[in-house]
Amino acid sequence: MVPVPGKGKQMTDREYHDLITHYEDAGRIMRTRLEILNQKLNRGPKEEQASCGPVHNIQWRIKAKESVEEKLKRMGLLDTSINAKDYLQDICGIRVICYFVKDIYDMADSLKRQADLVVMKEKDYIASPKPNGYRSYHIVVGVPIYCLDSMEYFPVETQFRTISMDFWASMEHRICYKKNITHKEEVREELLGYAETLKKIEERFETYNELHIEKAGS
């Protein structure tokens, strides 16, 4: 869908709260699905199963009214609730922090196999990192929300990261988005080097994980 300016009045607080109600419902459903998948994909020995799931933690948020309005304006759209619903797919966002890259793909593949969910968008920044070194796996899934006499899909953007990916992304955002930062290009180059270093460390830890799985299965 190509953004067009459209017509309408600026979103009121009441309209914003009415808008996010269904996204909150969709977010709760997605978090529950992810928690169940974490249990189902637990490969550890029985005595360790409480701590052997692929997920380290799950975070989530609903976009604040100001953030919704700012993003619509950057897209050249009026900041109305109709435009927010029609053009934004990240009003509800979930971040799943996994231990290993394999865990990310296992979780994402299992999620995509759920018949009542609709994959709306997918970007693999692990296989193809961004030029600045950012790595993550993004997927937007349509979650069915049932009302009294209808059903509608609401998008939930889910980002899968390892612990090291999340650490790097958080620090890069904190450092590079400062307005008064000096030598920005040099800093970006240095952060790109750190991203590569963390990737190598992560790959080394992954070999220990594979050995652990083989030992548990023997």
BADOZA-838522 format. One record per atom (N, C-alpha, C, O): residue number from 1; residue in one letter; x, y, z. Coordinates in steps of 0.05 Angstrom, whole numbers. Layout:
REM residues N
REC NUM a X Y Z $
...
REM end
This chain:
REM residues 218
REC 1 m 17 -24 0 $
REC 1 m 0 0 0 $
REC 1 m 18 25 0 $
REC 1 m 34 28 18 $
REC 2 v 14 42 -19 $
REC 2 v 30 67 -22 $
REC 2 v 17 89 -4 $
REC 2 v -6 95 -7 $
REC 3 p 33 100 14 $
REC 3 p 22 121 32 $
REC 3 p 12 145 16 $
REC 3 p 25 155 -2 $
REC 4 v -12 155 23 $
REC 4 v -23 179 11 $
REC 4 v -32 197 35 $
REC 4 v -39 187 56 $
REC 5 p -31 223 31 $
REC 5 p -37 241 53 $
REC 5 p -64 236 66 $
REC 5 p -66 236 90 $
REC 6 g -85 231 50 $
REC 6 g -111 224 62 $
REC 6 g -124 249 75 $
REC 6 g -114 271 74 $
REC 7 k -147 244 87 $
REC 7 k -162 265 100 $
REC 7 k -169 256 128 $
REC 7 k -168 232 135 $
REC 8 g -176 275 144 $
REC 8 g -184 269 172 $
REC 8 g -173 288 191 $
REC 8 g -156 305 185 $
REC 9 k -182 285 216 $
REC 9 k -173 303 237 $
REC 9 k -151 289 254 $
REC 9 k -149 265 254 $
REC 10 q -135 306 267 $
REC 10 q -114 295 284 $
REC 10 q -125 277 305 $
REC 10 q -147 282 316 $
REC 11 m -111 255 311 $
REC 11 m -120 235 330 $
REC 11 m -123 246 358 $
REC 11 m -105 259 369 $
REC 12 t -146 241 370 $
REC 12 t -150 250 398 $
REC 12 t -140 228 417 $
REC 12 t -135 205 408 $
REC 13 d -138 234 442 $
REC 13 d -130 214 462 $
REC 13 d -150 191 463 $
REC 13 d -142 168 466 $
REC 14 r -175 197 461 $
REC 14 r -196 176 461 $
REC 14 r -193 158 437 $
REC 14 r -194 133 439 $
REC 15 e -188 169 414 $
REC 15 e -184 153 389 $
REC 15 e -159 136 391 $
REC 15 e -159 113 382 $
REC 16 y -138 147 404 $
REC 16 y -114 131 407 $
REC 16 y -119 107 425 $
REC 16 y -111 84 419 $
REC 17 h -133 111 447 $
REC 17 h -138 89 466 $
REC 17 h -157 68 453 $
REC 17 h -154 44 458 $
REC 18 d -176 77 437 $
REC 18 d -193 58 423 $
REC 18 d -177 43 403 $
REC 18 d -182 19 399 $
REC 19 l -158 56 390 $
REC 19 l -141 43 370 $
REC 19 l -124 21 381 $
REC 19 l -123 -1 370 $
REC 20 i -111 26 404 $
REC 20 i -92 7 414 $
REC 20 i -104 -17 428 $
REC 20 i -90 -36 434 $
REC 21 t -130 -16 434 $
REC 21 t -143 -38 449 $
REC 21 t -138 -64 435 $
REC 21 t -130 -84 448 $
REC 22 h -144 -66 409 $
REC 22 h -141 -91 395 $
REC 22 h -112 -99 392 $
REC 22 h -105 -123 391 $
REC 23 y -93 -79 390 $
REC 23 y -65 -86 388 $
REC 23 y -55 -97 415 $
REC 23 y -38 -115 415 $
REC 24 e -66 -88 437 $
REC 24 e -59 -99 463 $
REC 24 e -68 -128 465 $
REC 24 e -54 -145 475 $
REC 25 d -93 -133 454 $
REC 25 d -103 -161 454 $
REC 25 d -85 -179 436 $
REC 25 d -78 -201 444 $
REC 26 a -77 -168 413 $
REC 26 a -60 -184 395 $
REC 26 a -33 -189 408 $
REC 26 a -21 -211 405 $
REC 27 g -22 -169 423 $
REC 27 g 3 -173 436 $
REC 27 g 2 -194 458 $
REC 27 g 21 -210 461 $
REC 28 r -20 -195 473 $
REC 28 r -23 -215 494 $
REC 28 r -24 -243 482 $
REC 28 r -12 -262 492 $
REC 29 i -38 -246 459 $
REC 29 i -40 -272 446 $
REC 29 i -12 -281 436 $
REC 29 i -5 -304 440 $
REC 30 m 3 -262 424 $
REC 30 m 29 -269 414 $
REC 30 m 48 -276 436 $
REC 30 m 64 -295 433 $
REC 31 r 48 -262 458 $
REC 31 r 65 -269 480 $
REC 31 r 60 -297 491 $
REC 31 r 78 -312 497 $
REC 32 t 34 -303 492 $
REC 32 t 27 -330 502 $
REC 32 t 37 -351 482 $
REC 32 t 47 -372 491 $
REC 33 r 33 -347 456 $
REC 33 r 43 -366 436 $
REC 33 r 73 -370 439 $
REC 33 r 83 -392 438 $
REC 34 l 88 -348 442 $
REC 34 l 117 -349 444 $
REC 34 l 126 -364 469 $
REC 34 l 145 -379 468 $
REC 35 e 112 -360 491 $
REC 35 e 118 -374 516 $
REC 35 e 113 -404 513 $
REC 35 e 129 -420 523 $
REC 36 i 92 -411 499 $
REC 36 i 86 -439 494 $
REC 36 i 107 -452 477 $
REC 36 i 116 -474 482 $
REC 37 l 115 -437 455 $
REC 37 l 136 -447 437 $
REC 37 l 162 -451 453 $
REC 37 l 177 -470 448 $
REC 38 n 168 -433 471 $
REC 38 n 192 -435 487 $
REC 38 n 192 -461 503 $
REC 38 n 213 -474 506 $
REC 39 q 169 -469 513 $
REC 39 q 167 -494 528 $
REC 39 q 169 -518 510 $
REC 39 q 182 -538 516 $
REC 40 k 156 -516 486 $
REC 40 k 155 -539 468 $
REC 40 k 183 -544 456 $
REC 40 k 190 -567 450 $
REC 41 l 199 -523 452 $
REC 41 l 225 -526 440 $
REC 41 l 247 -531 461 $
REC 41 l 271 -530 454 $
REC 42 n 240 -536 485 $
REC 42 n 259 -541 507 $
REC 42 n 272 -568 502 $
REC 42 n 258 -589 503 $
REC 43 r 298 -568 497 $
REC 43 r 312 -593 491 $
REC 43 r 329 -604 514 $
REC 43 r 343 -624 511 $
REC 44 g 329 -590 536 $
REC 44 g 347 -598 558 $
REC 44 g 338 -623 572 $
REC 44 g 316 -632 569 $
REC 45 p 357 -635 587 $
REC 45 p 350 -658 604 $
REC 45 p 327 -651 623 $
REC 45 p 324 -628 630 $
REC 46 k 312 -671 631 $
REC 46 k 288 -666 648 $
REC 46 k 295 -651 673 $
REC 46 k 279 -633 681 $
REC 47 e 318 -657 684 $
REC 47 e 325 -643 710 $
REC 47 e 333 -614 705 $
REC 47 e 335 -599 725 $
REC 48 e 338 -606 680 $
REC 48 e 346 -578 674 $
REC 48 e 325 -563 658 $
REC 48 e 331 -541 649 $
REC 49 q 302 -575 653 $
REC 49 q 283 -563 633 $
REC 49 q 273 -536 641 $
REC 49 q 264 -521 623 $
REC 50 a 273 -529 666 $
REC 50 a 263 -503 674 $
REC 50 a 281 -480 663 $
REC 50 a 272 -457 661 $
REC 51 s 306 -487 656 $
REC 51 s 324 -466 647 $
REC 51 s 337 -471 620 $
REC 51 s 357 -459 613 $
REC 52 c 325 -490 604 $
REC 52 c 338 -498 579 $
REC 52 c 321 -490 554 $
REC 52 c 327 -499 532 $
REC 53 g 302 -473 557 $
REC 53 g 287 -464 534 $
REC 53 g 304 -445 517 $
REC 53 g 324 -435 526 $
REC 54 p 296 -441 492 $
REC 54 p 311 -424 474 $
REC 54 p 310 -394 480 $
REC 54 p 326 -378 471 $
REC 55 v 290 -386 496 $
REC 55 v 285 -358 501 $
REC 55 v 297 -349 527 $
REC 55 v 292 -361 548 $
REC 56 h 312 -327 526 $
REC 56 h 323 -315 551 $
REC 56 h 302 -297 564 $
REC 56 h 297 -299 588 $
REC 57 n 289 -280 548 $
REC 57 n 267 -263 559 $
REC 57 n 251 -252 536 $
REC 57 n 260 -251 513 $
REC 58 i 227 -243 542 $
REC 58 i 209 -231 522 $
REC 58 i 201 -203 532 $
REC 58 i 193 -199 555 $
REC 59 q 205 -183 514 $
REC 59 q 197 -155 521 $
REC 59 q 176 -147 501 $
REC 59 q 174 -157 479 $
REC 60 w 159 -128 509 $
REC 60 w 139 -118 490 $
REC 60 w 131 -90 497 $
REC 60 w 136 -80 519 $
REC 61 r 119 -76 477 $
REC 61 r 110 -49 481 $
REC 61 r 89 -42 461 $
REC 61 r 87 -54 439 $
REC 62 i 72 -23 468 $
REC 62 i 53 -11 450 $
REC 62 i 63 17 444 $
REC 62 i 71 32 462 $
REC 63 k 64 25 418 $
REC 63 k 74 51 411 $
REC 63 k 58 73 424 $
REC 63 k 34 73 424 $
REC 64 a 72 92 436 $
REC 64 a 59 115 449 $
REC 64 a 46 133 427 $
REC 64 a 54 132 404 $
REC 65 k 27 148 436 $
REC 65 k 12 165 417 $
REC 65 k 31 184 402 $
REC 65 k 28 188 378 $
REC 66 e 50 196 417 $
REC 66 e 69 214 404 $
REC 66 e 86 200 383 $
REC 66 e 92 212 362 $
REC 67 s 94 175 389 $
REC 67 s 110 160 370 $
REC 67 s 94 153 345 $
REC 67 s 105 154 322 $
REC 68 v 69 146 348 $
REC 68 v 51 140 326 $
REC 68 v 49 165 308 $
REC 68 v 52 163 283 $
REC 69 e 44 188 320 $
REC 69 e 41 213 305 $
REC 69 e 66 221 291 $
REC 69 e 65 229 267 $
REC 70 e 89 218 304 $
REC 70 e 115 225 292 $
REC 70 e 121 208 267 $
REC 70 e 130 218 247 $
REC 71 k 115 182 270 $
REC 71 k 121 164 247 $
REC 71 k 103 169 224 $
REC 71 k 112 169 201 $
REC 72 l 78 175 229 $
REC 72 l 59 182 207 $
REC 72 l 69 207 193 $
REC 72 l 67 209 168 $
REC 73 k 78 227 208 $
REC 73 k 87 252 196 $
REC 73 k 112 247 179 $
REC 73 k 115 259 157 $
REC 74 r 130 229 188 $
REC 74 r 154 223 172 $
REC 74 r 146 209 146 $
REC 74 r 161 211 126 $
REC 75 m 124 195 146 $
REC 75 m 114 181 122 $
REC 75 m 98 200 104 $
REC 75 m 89 192 82 $
REC 76 g 95 225 112 $
REC 76 g 80 244 97 $
REC 76 g 50 241 100 $
REC 76 g 35 249 82 $
REC 77 l 41 230 122 $
REC 77 l 13 225 127 $
REC 77 l 2 242 150 $
REC 77 l 17 250 168 $
REC 78 l -24 247 149 $
REC 78 l -37 260 172 $
REC 78 l -37 241 195 $
REC 78 l -41 217 192 $
REC 79 d -34 252 219 $
REC 79 d -33 235 243 $
REC 79 d -61 229 253 $
REC 79 d -69 239 274 $
REC 80 t -75 212 238 $
REC 80 t -102 203 245 $
REC 80 t -101 174 253 $
REC 80 t -83 159 246 $
REC 81 s -121 165 268 $
REC 81 s -123 138 277 $
REC 81 s -128 119 252 $
REC 81 s -118 96 253 $
REC 82 i -141 129 232 $
REC 82 i -146 113 208 $
REC 82 i -120 107 194 $
REC 82 i -114 85 185 $
REC 83 n -103 128 190 $
REC 83 n -77 124 178 $
REC 83 n -59 106 194 $
REC 83 n -44 90 183 $
REC 84 a -61 109 220 $
REC 84 a -44 92 238 $
REC 84 a -51 62 234 $
REC 84 a -34 46 231 $
REC 85 k -77 56 232 $
REC 85 k -86 29 228 $
REC 85 k -79 19 200 $
REC 85 k -71 -4 197 $
REC 86 d -81 36 180 $
REC 86 d -77 28 152 $
REC 86 d -48 25 145 $
REC 86 d -41 8 128 $
REC 87 y -30 41 157 $
REC 87 y -2 42 147 $
REC 87 y 19 33 167 $
REC 87 y 42 29 158 $
REC 88 l 13 31 192 $
REC 88 l 33 23 212 $
REC 88 l 30 -6 220 $
REC 88 l 8 -15 226 $
REC 89 q 52 -21 219 $
REC 89 q 52 -49 226 $
REC 89 q 67 -54 252 $
REC 89 q 70 -77 260 $
REC 90 d 77 -33 265 $
REC 90 d 92 -37 290 $
REC 90 d 80 -22 314 $
REC 90 d 94 -15 333 $
REC 91 i 54 -18 313 $
REC 91 i 41 -6 337 $
REC 91 i 45 -24 361 $
REC 91 i 50 -15 383 $
REC 92 c 43 -51 356 $
REC 92 c 49 -70 377 $
REC 92 c 76 -83 370 $
REC 92 c 78 -94 348 $
REC 93 g 95 -82 387 $
REC 93 g 121 -93 382 $
REC 93 g 130 -112 404 $
REC 93 g 127 -106 428 $
REC 94 i 141 -135 396 $
REC 94 i 152 -155 415 $
REC 94 i 181 -160 408 $
REC 94 i 187 -163 385 $
REC 95 r 197 -162 428 $
REC 95 r 225 -170 424 $
REC 95 r 231 -195 440 $
REC 95 r 227 -197 464 $
REC 96 v 240 -215 425 $
REC 96 v 246 -241 437 $
REC 96 v 276 -245 438 $
REC 96 v 289 -246 417 $
REC 97 i 288 -246 461 $
REC 97 i 317 -249 464 $
REC 97 i 323 -279 469 $
REC 97 i 315 -291 489 $
REC 98 c 337 -291 449 $
REC 98 c 344 -319 450 $
REC 98 c 373 -322 458 $
REC 98 c 389 -303 458 $
REC 99 y 381 -347 464 $
REC 99 y 409 -352 470 $
REC 99 y 426 -355 446 $
REC 99 y 449 -345 445 $
REC 100 f 416 -369 425 $
REC 100 f 432 -376 402 $
REC 100 f 417 -370 376 $
REC 100 f 392 -368 376 $
REC 101 v 432 -367 354 $
REC 101 v 420 -361 328 $
REC 101 v 401 -384 320 $
REC 101 v 379 -379 310 $
REC 102 k 409 -409 325 $
REC 102 k 392 -431 318 $
REC 102 k 365 -429 333 $
REC 102 k 345 -436 321 $
REC 103 d 366 -420 357 $
REC 103 d 341 -416 373 $
REC 103 d 322 -397 359 $
REC 103 d 298 -401 358 $
REC 104 i 334 -376 347 $
REC 104 i 318 -355 333 $
REC 104 i 303 -368 310 $
REC 104 i 278 -364 307 $
REC 105 y 317 -383 293 $
REC 105 y 305 -395 270 $
REC 105 y 284 -416 278 $
REC 105 y 264 -419 265 $
REC 106 d 290 -431 299 $
REC 106 d 271 -452 308 $
REC 106 d 245 -438 318 $
REC 106 d 223 -448 312 $
REC 107 m 248 -417 333 $
REC 107 m 224 -403 343 $
REC 107 m 209 -390 320 $
REC 107 m 184 -393 319 $
REC 108 a 222 -377 301 $
REC 108 a 209 -364 279 $
REC 108 a 195 -385 261 $
REC 108 a 172 -380 253 $
REC 109 d 208 -407 255 $
REC 109 d 196 -427 238 $
REC 109 d 172 -439 251 $
REC 109 d 151 -444 238 $
REC 110 s 173 -444 277 $
REC 110 s 150 -455 291 $
REC 110 s 127 -436 292 $
REC 110 s 104 -444 289 $
REC 111 l 133 -411 295 $
REC 111 l 112 -390 295 $
REC 111 l 98 -389 268 $
REC 111 l 74 -386 266 $
REC 112 k 114 -390 246 $
REC 112 k 103 -388 219 $
REC 112 k 85 -412 212 $
REC 112 k 68 -410 194 $
REC 113 r 89 -434 226 $
REC 113 r 73 -458 220 $
REC 113 r 46 -458 233 $
REC 113 r 29 -475 228 $
REC 114 q 40 -438 250 $
REC 114 q 14 -436 264 $
REC 114 q -7 -426 244 $
REC 114 q -5 -404 234 $
REC 115 a -26 -443 239 $
REC 115 a -45 -439 216 $
REC 115 a -62 -414 218 $
REC 115 a -70 -403 198 $
REC 116 d -68 -405 242 $
REC 116 d -85 -382 245 $
REC 116 d -71 -355 244 $
REC 116 d -84 -334 245 $
REC 117 l -45 -356 242 $
REC 117 l -29 -331 240 $
REC 117 l -22 -326 211 $
REC 117 l -18 -345 195 $
REC 118 v -20 -301 203 $
REC 118 v -14 -293 176 $
REC 118 v 12 -277 175 $
REC 118 v 15 -257 188 $
REC 119 v 32 -287 161 $
REC 119 v 58 -273 158 $
REC 119 v 54 -250 138 $
REC 119 v 48 -254 115 $
REC 120 m 57 -226 148 $
REC 120 m 53 -202 132 $
REC 120 m 79 -190 121 $
REC 120 m 80 -178 100 $
REC 121 k 101 -194 136 $
REC 121 k 127 -183 128 $
REC 121 k 149 -198 142 $
REC 121 k 145 -206 165 $
REC 122 e 171 -201 129 $
REC 122 e 193 -216 141 $
REC 122 e 220 -205 131 $
REC 122 e 224 -202 107 $
REC 123 k 238 -200 150 $
REC 123 k 265 -190 142 $
REC 123 k 286 -204 159 $
REC 123 k 285 -203 184 $
REC 124 d 305 -217 146 $
REC 124 d 326 -231 160 $
REC 124 d 352 -215 160 $
REC 124 d 367 -216 141 $
REC 125 y 356 -200 181 $
REC 125 y 381 -184 183 $
REC 125 y 403 -200 197 $
REC 125 y 424 -188 203 $
REC 126 i 399 -225 201 $
REC 126 i 420 -243 211 $
REC 126 i 436 -253 187 $
REC 126 i 460 -252 186 $
REC 127 a 421 -264 167 $
REC 127 a 433 -274 143 $
REC 127 a 445 -251 127 $
REC 127 a 466 -253 114 $
REC 128 s 431 -228 127 $
REC 128 s 441 -204 113 $
REC 128 s 440 -180 132 $
REC 128 s 420 -165 132 $
REC 129 p 461 -176 148 $
REC 129 p 461 -154 167 $
REC 129 p 460 -127 153 $
REC 129 p 467 -124 130 $
REC 130 k 450 -107 167 $
REC 130 k 450 -79 157 $
REC 130 k 479 -70 154 $
REC 130 k 497 -80 168 $
REC 131 p 484 -50 138 $
REC 131 p 512 -40 134 $
REC 131 p 525 -31 159 $
REC 131 p 550 -32 161 $
REC 132 n 510 -22 179 $
REC 132 n 522 -13 204 $
REC 132 n 529 -36 223 $
REC 132 n 541 -31 244 $
REC 133 g 521 -61 216 $
REC 133 g 527 -84 233 $
REC 133 g 503 -95 248 $
REC 133 g 505 -115 262 $
REC 134 y 480 -81 246 $
REC 134 y 456 -90 260 $
REC 134 y 447 -118 250 $
REC 134 y 446 -123 226 $
REC 135 r 442 -136 269 $
REC 135 r 432 -162 263 $
REC 135 r 407 -168 280 $
REC 135 r 406 -162 304 $
REC 136 s 387 -179 267 $
REC 136 s 362 -186 281 $
REC 136 s 344 -200 260 $
REC 136 s 349 -199 236 $
REC 137 y 324 -214 270 $
REC 137 y 305 -227 252 $
REC 137 y 278 -214 257 $
REC 137 y 267 -217 279 $
REC 138 h 266 -201 237 $
REC 138 h 241 -186 241 $
REC 138 h 218 -201 226 $
REC 138 h 222 -210 203 $
REC 139 i 196 -204 239 $
REC 139 i 173 -216 226 $
REC 139 i 148 -202 236 $
REC 139 i 144 -198 260 $
REC 140 v 131 -193 218 $
REC 140 v 105 -181 225 $
REC 140 v 84 -203 220 $
REC 140 v 81 -213 197 $
REC 141 v 69 -209 240 $
REC 141 v 48 -230 239 $
REC 141 v 21 -218 244 $
REC 141 v 17 -203 263 $
REC 142 g 2 -225 228 $
REC 142 g -26 -217 233 $
REC 142 g -39 -236 252 $
REC 142 g -40 -260 247 $
REC 143 v -49 -225 274 $
REC 143 v -62 -241 295 $
REC 143 v -92 -237 294 $
REC 143 v -101 -215 294 $
REC 144 p -107 -259 292 $
REC 144 p -137 -256 290 $
REC 144 p -149 -247 317 $
REC 144 p -144 -260 338 $
REC 145 i -164 -225 316 $
REC 145 i -178 -215 339 $
REC 145 i -208 -217 333 $
REC 145 i -218 -205 314 $
REC 146 y -222 -231 351 $
REC 146 y -251 -235 347 $
REC 146 y -267 -216 363 $
REC 146 y -263 -213 388 $
REC 147 c -285 -202 350 $
REC 147 c -305 -185 364 $
REC 147 c -331 -200 365 $
REC 147 c -332 -224 360 $
REC 148 l -352 -186 373 $
REC 148 l -378 -199 376 $
REC 148 l -388 -212 350 $
REC 148 l -399 -234 350 $
REC 149 d -385 -198 328 $
REC 149 d -396 -207 302 $
REC 149 d -376 -206 279 $
REC 149 d -384 -207 256 $
REC 150 s -350 -204 285 $
REC 150 s -330 -203 264 $
REC 150 s -303 -211 273 $
REC 150 s -298 -215 297 $
REC 151 m -285 -215 254 $
REC 151 m -257 -222 260 $
REC 151 m -239 -205 243 $
REC 151 m -245 -201 219 $
REC 152 e -217 -195 254 $
REC 152 e -198 -179 239 $
REC 152 e -170 -185 248 $
REC 152 e -165 -190 272 $
REC 153 y -151 -184 229 $
REC 153 y -123 -189 236 $
REC 153 y -110 -163 243 $
REC 153 y -113 -142 230 $
REC 154 f -95 -164 265 $
REC 154 f -79 -140 274 $
REC 154 f -50 -148 274 $
REC 154 f -42 -168 285 $
REC 155 p -33 -131 262 $
REC 155 p -4 -138 260 $
REC 155 p 11 -134 286 $
REC 155 p 6 -116 302 $
REC 156 v 29 -153 291 $
REC 156 v 47 -152 313 $
REC 156 v 75 -155 302 $
REC 156 v 81 -176 290 $
REC 157 e 93 -136 306 $
REC 157 e 120 -138 296 $
REC 157 e 137 -151 318 $
REC 157 e 138 -142 341 $
REC 158 t 149 -174 311 $
REC 158 t 166 -188 330 $
REC 158 t 195 -188 320 $
REC 158 t 200 -195 297 $
REC 159 q 213 -180 338 $
REC 159 q 241 -181 332 $
REC 159 q 254 -202 348 $
REC 159 q 252 -203 373 $
REC 160 f 268 -220 335 $
REC 160 f 284 -241 348 $
REC 160 f 313 -233 348 $
REC 160 f 324 -228 327 $
REC 161 r 325 -233 372 $
REC 161 r 354 -227 374 $
REC 161 r 367 -247 394 $
REC 161 r 353 -257 412 $
REC 162 t 393 -251 391 $
REC 162 t 408 -264 412 $
REC 162 t 415 -242 433 $
REC 162 t 410 -219 429 $
REC 163 i 426 -252 455 $
REC 163 i 434 -233 477 $
REC 163 i 455 -213 466 $
REC 163 i 453 -189 472 $
REC 164 s 474 -223 451 $
REC 164 s 495 -205 441 $
REC 164 s 484 -186 420 $
REC 164 s 493 -163 419 $
REC 165 m 465 -195 403 $
REC 165 m 453 -177 383 $
REC 165 m 438 -154 398 $
REC 165 m 439 -131 389 $
REC 166 d 424 -161 419 $
REC 166 d 409 -141 434 $
REC 166 d 427 -122 448 $
REC 166 d 422 -98 449 $
REC 167 f 449 -132 459 $
REC 167 f 469 -115 473 $
REC 167 f 480 -94 453 $
REC 167 f 481 -71 459 $
REC 168 w 488 -104 429 $
REC 168 w 500 -86 409 $
REC 168 w 480 -66 400 $
REC 168 w 486 -42 398 $
REC 169 a 455 -74 393 $
REC 169 a 435 -56 383 $
REC 169 a 428 -35 404 $
REC 169 a 424 -11 397 $
REC 170 s 426 -43 429 $
REC 170 s 420 -23 450 $
REC 170 s 442 -3 453 $
REC 170 s 436 21 456 $
REC 171 m 467 -11 453 $
REC 171 m 489 7 456 $
REC 171 m 492 25 431 $
REC 171 m 497 49 434 $
REC 172 e 488 14 407 $
REC 172 e 490 30 383 $
REC 172 e 469 51 382 $
REC 172 e 474 74 375 $
REC 173 h 445 45 391 $
REC 173 h 423 64 392 $
REC 173 h 430 86 412 $
REC 173 h 425 110 407 $
REC 174 r 440 78 435 $
REC 174 r 446 97 456 $
REC 174 r 468 116 448 $
REC 174 r 467 140 454 $
REC 175 i 488 106 434 $
REC 175 i 511 122 427 $
REC 175 i 506 139 401 $
REC 175 i 511 163 401 $
REC 176 c 496 127 380 $
REC 176 c 494 140 354 $
REC 176 c 471 159 352 $
REC 176 c 471 176 334 $
REC 177 y 451 158 370 $
REC 177 y 429 176 367 $
REC 177 y 431 200 385 $
REC 177 y 413 216 388 $
REC 178 k 455 204 397 $
REC 178 k 460 228 412 $
REC 178 k 464 251 392 $
REC 178 k 478 248 372 $
REC 179 k 453 274 398 $
REC 179 k 454 296 379 $
REC 179 k 482 309 379 $
REC 179 k 490 320 358 $
REC 180 n 496 308 401 $
REC 180 n 522 322 403 $
REC 180 n 546 303 400 $
REC 180 n 568 311 407 $
REC 181 i 542 280 388 $
REC 181 i 564 261 384 $
REC 181 i 584 272 364 $
REC 181 i 576 283 343 $
REC 182 t 610 270 370 $
REC 182 t 631 279 352 $
REC 182 t 643 255 338 $
REC 182 t 642 232 348 $
REC 183 h 655 259 314 $
REC 183 h 668 238 299 $
REC 183 h 649 214 295 $
REC 183 h 656 191 300 $
REC 184 k 625 221 286 $
REC 184 k 604 200 284 $
REC 184 k 612 177 266 $
REC 184 k 607 154 272 $
REC 185 e 625 184 243 $
REC 185 e 633 162 224 $
REC 185 e 653 144 236 $
REC 185 e 653 120 232 $
REC 186 e 672 155 252 $
REC 186 e 692 138 265 $
REC 186 e 679 120 286 $
REC 186 e 687 97 288 $
REC 187 v 660 131 300 $
REC 187 v 646 115 320 $
REC 187 v 630 92 307 $
REC 187 v 630 70 317 $
REC 188 r 617 98 285 $
REC 188 r 602 78 270 $
REC 188 r 620 56 260 $
REC 188 r 613 32 262 $
REC 189 e 644 63 251 $
REC 189 e 663 43 241 $
REC 189 e 672 25 264 $
REC 189 e 676 1 261 $
REC 190 e 677 38 287 $
REC 190 e 685 23 311 $
REC 190 e 663 3 320 $
REC 190 e 669 -20 327 $
REC 191 l 638 13 320 $
REC 191 l 616 -4 327 $
REC 191 l 612 -27 308 $
REC 191 l 604 -49 316 $
REC 192 l 618 -23 282 $
REC 192 l 616 -44 263 $
REC 192 l 636 -66 269 $
REC 192 l 631 -90 267 $
REC 193 g 660 -58 278 $
REC 193 g 680 -77 287 $
REC 193 g 671 -93 311 $
REC 193 g 676 -117 313 $
REC 194 y 658 -80 330 $
REC 194 y 648 -94 354 $
REC 194 y 627 -114 346 $
REC 194 y 625 -136 358 $
REC 195 a 610 -107 326 $
REC 195 a 589 -125 317 $
REC 195 a 601 -151 307 $
REC 195 a 591 -173 312 $
REC 196 e 623 -148 291 $
REC 196 e 636 -172 281 $
REC 196 e 649 -188 303 $
REC 196 e 649 -213 302 $
REC 197 t 661 -175 323 $
REC 197 t 673 -189 345 $
REC 197 t 652 -205 361 $
REC 197 t 656 -228 368 $
REC 198 l 629 -192 366 $
REC 198 l 608 -205 381 $
REC 198 l 597 -229 365 $
REC 198 l 590 -250 377 $
REC 199 k 596 -226 339 $
REC 199 k 586 -248 322 $
REC 199 k 605 -273 325 $
REC 199 k 595 -295 327 $
REC 200 k 631 -268 325 $
REC 200 k 650 -290 328 $
REC 200 k 648 -303 355 $
REC 200 k 649 -328 358 $
REC 201 i 645 -287 376 $
REC 201 i 641 -298 403 $
REC 201 i 616 -315 404 $
REC 201 i 615 -336 416 $
REC 202 e 595 -304 392 $
REC 202 e 569 -318 392 $
REC 202 e 571 -345 378 $
REC 202 e 560 -365 387 $
REC 203 e 586 -345 355 $
REC 203 e 589 -370 341 $
REC 203 e 605 -391 357 $
REC 203 e 600 -415 356 $
REC 204 r 624 -381 373 $
REC 204 r 639 -399 390 $
REC 204 r 622 -411 412 $
REC 204 r 623 -435 418 $
REC 205 f 605 -395 424 $
REC 205 f 586 -405 444 $
REC 205 f 567 -425 432 $
REC 205 f 559 -444 445 $
REC 206 e 560 -420 407 $
REC 206 e 541 -438 393 $
REC 206 e 552 -466 391 $
REC 206 e 537 -486 393 $
REC 207 t 579 -469 388 $
REC 207 t 590 -496 387 $
REC 207 t 587 -510 414 $
REC 207 t 583 -535 414 $
REC 208 y 589 -495 436 $
REC 208 y 585 -508 462 $
REC 208 y 556 -517 465 $
REC 208 y 551 -538 477 $
REC 209 n 538 -501 454 $
REC 209 n 510 -509 456 $
REC 209 n 505 -535 441 $
REC 209 n 490 -552 450 $
REC 210 e 517 -538 417 $
REC 210 e 513 -562 401 $
REC 210 e 525 -586 416 $
REC 210 e 513 -608 415 $
REC 211 l 548 -582 429 $
REC 211 l 560 -604 444 $
REC 211 l 542 -612 467 $
REC 211 l 539 -636 473 $
REC 212 h 529 -592 480 $
REC 212 h 511 -598 502 $
REC 212 h 487 -614 493 $
REC 212 h 479 -633 507 $
REC 213 i 476 -607 469 $
REC 213 i 453 -621 459 $
REC 213 i 460 -650 452 $
REC 213 i 445 -668 458 $
REC 214 e 484 -654 440 $
REC 214 e 493 -681 433 $
REC 214 e 497 -697 458 $
REC 214 e 489 -721 458 $
REC 215 k 508 -686 479 $
REC 215 k 513 -700 504 $
REC 215 k 486 -708 517 $
REC 215 k 484 -730 527 $
REC 216 a 467 -689 516 $
REC 216 a 441 -694 528 $
REC 216 a 426 -716 514 $
REC 216 a 411 -732 526 $
REC 217 g 430 -718 487 $
REC 217 g 416 -738 471 $
REC 217 g 429 -765 471 $
REC 217 g 417 -785 461 $
REC 218 s 454 -767 481 $
REC 218 s 469 -792 480 $
REC 218 s 461 -811 503 $
REC 218 s 472 -833 504 $
REM end
